[in-house]
Amino acid sequence: MNFNRYITEAEFSELAAFIRREGVVRRFARGERLSGQGLRSHRCGLVVQGAFRYVHADVAGEEHVVGYAFAGEFVGDYISMCVDAPSQVTIGAMCGAEALLVPGERLETFYRTDAACERLGRRLAEHMLAEVYERLLDRYAASPQQRYEALTERCPDVLQLVPLRELASYLGVRPETLSRIRRRVR
């Protein structure tokens, strides 16, 4: 599954190889956190198996699913780690999961290795920005049904991996609205 389509392993194979070489295997039980909202994130990595969800709690305490990371994808709050700021999300395992993790300091050392590694870090940040920008535009310009159809085209297995309630949160609709959309699309 390629949920984070701008950050493909092929394009960032050198970074993936670095994480495989330097990363430490960490197993997560369902619900266990990789990082917490309001705390500084100090590590990132690659999902080996399982899946993680990114959740943002608003000021009223309502939780909103804002992202996922599946096997083969990068996981972590890259922004919090790079700028040493409190995380805006909690990243937790959706099921038993395993990830190869590296500390942010070690990643920064890797980027400083040479100009090619510096460019790799810059490209990663640019791709993340492009994905966020596209999601922002979709939120304003695409209908919920269009967002659902684009998501299921991009990630055909998403319905087997993500509960509908969470998928509705990710799409920014109520579960009842998602049910109506699904009936129309079938």
VENCORRA-V450130 format. One record per residue. RES is the residue in three letters. SS is DSSP state (H for helix, E for strand, L for the rest). PHI is phi in degrees with one decimal (* if undefined). Layout:
BEGIN
<<RES SS PHI> <RES SS PHI>>
END
This chain:
BEGIN
<<MET L *> <ASN L -117.0> <PHE L -72.8> <ASN L -93.4> <ARG L -67.3> <TYR L -78.6> <ILE L -112.9> <THR L -89.8> <GLU L -62.5> <ALA L -61.7> <GLU L -67.3> <PHE L -112.9> <SER H -62.1> <GLU H -66.1> <LEU H -68.1> <ALA H -61.0> <ALA H -63.4> <PHE H -60.3> <ILE H -65.6> <ARG H -64.2> <ARG H -76.6> <GLU H -101.2> <GLY L -71.1> <VAL E -107.5> <VAL E -69.4> <ARG E -132.4> <ARG E -96.6> <PHE E -123.0> <ALA L -80.5> <ARG L -53.8> <GLY L 88.2> <GLU L -70.4> <ARG E -93.8> <LEU E -86.6> <SER E -153.5> <GLY L -126.0> <GLN L -60.3> <GLY L 89.1> <LEU L -107.8> <ARG E -77.7> <SER L -93.3> <HIS L -121.7> <ARG E -155.3> <CYS E -148.0> <GLY E 178.7> <LEU E -117.4> <VAL E -77.0> <VAL E -87.5> <GLN E -151.0> <GLY L 86.2> <ALA E -155.1> <PHE E -125.9> <ARG E -117.0> <TYR E -105.7> <VAL E -126.9> <HIS E -114.1> <ALA E -95.6> <ASP L -80.3> <VAL L -64.0> <ALA L -85.5> <GLY L 89.8> <GLU L -75.0> <GLU E -94.5> <HIS E -125.2> <VAL E -76.0> <VAL E -117.2> <GLY E -178.9> <TYR E -140.5> <ALA E -137.4> <PHE E -112.6> <ALA L -50.7> <GLY L 89.5> <GLU L -105.6> <PHE E -74.1> <VAL E -138.3> <GLY L 137.6> <ASP L -94.2> <TYR H -60.5> <ILE H -65.4> <SER H -57.4> <MET H -67.1> <CYS H -71.8> <VAL H -102.9> <ASP L 52.3> <ALA L -118.5> <PRO E -58.8> <SER L -70.1> <GLN L -93.6> <VAL L -137.6> <THR E -105.3> <ILE E -111.1> <GLY E -131.9> <ALA E -71.0> <MET L -80.7> <CYS L -159.3> <GLY L -56.5> <ALA E -138.9> <GLU E -139.3> <ALA E -139.6> <LEU E -94.7> <LEU E -117.6> <VAL E -126.5> <PRO E -69.6> <GLY H -57.8> <GLU H -62.6> <ARG H -69.3> <LEU H -63.6> <GLU H -61.2> <THR H -62.0> <PHE H -60.0> <TYR H -61.0> <ARG L -81.7> <THR L -57.0> <ASP L -162.6> <ALA H -63.1> <ALA H -63.7> <CYS H -69.9> <GLU H -60.1> <ARG H -62.8> <LEU H -60.1> <GLY H -61.8> <ARG H -64.3> <ARG H -62.6> <LEU H -59.8> <ALA H -62.3> <GLU H -63.5> <HIS H -67.4> <MET H -64.6> <LEU H -61.0> <ALA H -60.6> <GLU H -66.3> <VAL H -63.6> <TYR H -61.7> <GLU H -63.0> <ARG H -64.1> <LEU H -62.7> <LEU H -62.3> <ASP H -59.7> <ARG H -61.6> <TYR H -90.7> <ALA H -107.9> <ALA L -102.9> <SER L -74.1> <PRO H -56.4> <GLN H -65.9> <GLN H -62.9> <ARG H -65.8> <TYR H -64.0> <GLU H -63.0> <ALA H -64.3> <LEU H -65.9> <THR H -71.6> <GLU H -71.3> <ARG H -72.0> <CYS L -131.4> <PRO L -57.3> <ASP L -89.1> <VAL H -59.1> <LEU H -70.0> <GLN H -84.3> <LEU H -102.4> <VAL L -121.1> <PRO L -60.0> <LEU H -58.3> <ARG H -60.1> <GLU H -72.0> <LEU H -62.5> <ALA H -60.8> <SER H -61.1> <TYR H -61.2> <LEU H -80.3> <GLY L 78.3> <VAL L -130.7> <ARG L -79.1> <PRO H -55.1> <GLU H -64.6> <THR H -65.4> <LEU H -61.8> <SER H -60.9> <ARG H -64.2> <ILE H -60.5> <ARG H -61.4> <ARG H -64.6> <ARG H -67.7> <VAL H -77.4> <ARG L -54.3>>
END
